[in-house]
Amino acid sequence: MAQDRGEIKFSLHFNDNLSMPPADTLKGRLFKVRQLLESLLQKFEQIPLEQCLCLDEQMIPFEGHSSIKRYLPKKPPKWGYNIFILCDTRSVHSFDVYLEQVPGFPDIGTSGNIVIELAQCVQPQLNYLLFRDN
């Protein structure tokens, strides 16, 4: 069973490395799973928003080797991928994997940049309440 699981992990790919131009590899550390993340985001954006929205930080546990793995001593899983999510009481509407810098935004701090980026899917003319802890 463990051998089969290893074969699945070895052959699981979300991008074709042969058809991908070499310049695309420089666009970020998530370039191999970017298409999967974008398809998930498109599905999440179709869910209607409730009035009260929350911007929260989540940790996906991971103990292997990765350049985007973080150590947060106050979280129950101390090692893993740090993601920020925009959610309501029923579902997730948007998310972003923490990569230290948000390109194209003013440098107002990591939390401020992520709030600006995730709040872009909220329509400004409607009265939404956006909550954020810390």
Helices and strands as residue ranges (DSSP letters): H 2-11, G 22-27, H 34-45, E 52-61, E 70-71, E 79-87, E 92-97, H 110-118, G 119-121, E 129-132
